[in-house]
Structure formats: C-alpha cells, structure tokens
Amino acid sequence: MMDVNGVAQRLMREHEEQVRFRPFAAASGIASLDDAYRVQDRYVSLLQTRFGDGIGYKIGLTSQRMQRMCGIDQPIAGVVLADRLHHSGAKVAISGYGRIGLEFEIAVRLANDLPAGGPAFTPESVAAHVGGVCAAIEIVDDRAADYAELDVLSLVADNSWNGGIVLSEFRSAWPALDAVSGVVSRNGVEIDRGHGRDVLGHPFSPLAWLANALAAKGRTLRAGDVVMTGSLVTTRFPTETETYNFALDGIGAVELTVEAGKPG
C-alpha cells in the first residue's frame, strides 16, 4: 500500500539531511508512473511552503545522450518553483545540494494558455503558443545517485531531481531551434556542445509531450509558464569553484558560478 504523504515527507527529510539517493519505489509501493507522479505532486506541495509557487516545468531525458547516461528510455517531468529561479550571473554553493549537477538547455516561455480538451498537441501546434526562448542551465540534485541502478519511478517521485534553473534573457524572435548550436564552457574553455535537434528532434517536441501529459491529467500549460526542454549534453558535476557558460547561437548566453563554500 502506497503512503503518498509518507513518501513525500521522507523525501523532504532526505533532502534536508542530504541522504544519498537510492531507489525506493518498489519498497514504497510505487508501482507505476501514475503512482510516481502522485507522490511528486504531494512532494511539490510540501516544497512550495519553502520555495514558493510553481512557475513552470522541467522536462528531462529528452536526448539520447541523457537517456543512455540514466538508462531510461522516456522523458520525465518535474515542477520548477519560484524561489529556485535564478538569472544569468547567479552564484550557488555546492554544499547546498546532496550532489549538484548542471544541465544545459533551451527554455521556452508560454505566451498564452494552451487550449484544453482539443486534439493532441504537436510540435507545430504548441509553437504558436511560445512567446520566448532563452539559454538555460538546470540545477539538478541527484544526491550522488548510482546511475547503474537508477529507477525511473523513484526519480520521478523525487520531482525529477529539479533543484532550480538559471535563465538568460528571453528572446521573442529566434532562429530555427533544431539547428541551433549550444556551446558549454567551463572557466572560459569549451567542454561540450550540442544542437537543438538533440532533444527529440526539436525542443518543441518535448514541449508537446509535456502538454499532452498534463492534458491527460486535466491540466494545461499556462501563460508565463517556463519550460526546460531537456539537456543538449550530458550532466556536469562540479566539485570546486567554477564558472559555467552556455551560449546558444542566435539566442544568447547564460552563466552560473558554483562555489565550494557554505550556502549564503
């Protein structure tokens, strides 16, 4: 029997104490993705008392590189909270997380509510509702998970590990997103690069996936929602003070400094 509130409370405690992440779904009675998202909903409601209301969503595991890294073959979603929104130039302390990871993404902002009750969304139909795009870094907290034994149900229940997002300025006009090149630099030196097509062929494909997943629950994306569409490259795990820059050709760049010190 699944104790939704009990599992959510346990996740709160484990994050506070920075307990290492270990798969817990089977032992907690989480038997399906629906169960996992029910736990996530409750866990997010507890997080909102500390980090504010939801301002959008993260979509994870949208590239083949990320799916191979995690051993999971489908996208997942989590909720982004207001006080976890940072802007380019932000600084965060490594010690504030069980283990901090950085992912480098294209974020979108909705210009208006998506219609409810209509046909399934497609990349083309959601495109009409996007009002801005920007370069973004997702902060994930995987609490030193062992990826060899990763369980998608436990990951989803843990709000898909979202620990925050860092955004550049949104642009209301943008180049073809499938062809956009994204370059990751650490302390001024390029370390990786990817393209918009690396996330399910186009960043609006995971956006359509999310819109349909929400619609199946009677929900919809709203005007102003920010959606992280998934990392173009594999996660980086900084362990010392470093500055990361992610530049999207024709869109802009976002910068984050991680510091090997105590949280401010």
Disulfide bonds with the S-S distance in Angstrom:
none
